């Protein structure tokens, strides 16, 4: 029933202890990242609240804080577009943290797919985009950016992203992109990178 689960193991995965986030907004498509001090950051898109949420643990996953808001979303779970009109585009989170010791050390990142507006039952009326949020205070406040071109957002869909911070602190996002197909039914894999901590993105 989309109740999120979290499990920890202290014996290389032979046994696990599980936590059920039954009191949290239900969701699907979560990701975790661990800070330099061992803090666990757990992100997910809520299927009931239409938002991206975060809770965290400072004791190895035994107890998590109540969740906080990262960002609101226009859709809550999945939505159809011309290139995904039967299976639909899935909203999920991909997260990472800068642990390089460089300029943006400790910066926390989360990325997700969303619609430009409320979902329509007509796939052609929905437009998919990627969002990236970053935080310098372990998720207390967030800055949201779009890691790709926006002038063509009504004619190109971008969706199903993944985010990673490299050893130099550059932030990379890969995603499906329909720009080569006028009818928006075909996709290629594109890559974008930020060299200033996710604030601006190269073409």
Order of alpha helices (4+ residues) and beta strands (2+ residues): beta-beta-beta-beta-beta-beta-beta-beta-beta-beta-beta-beta-beta-beta-beta
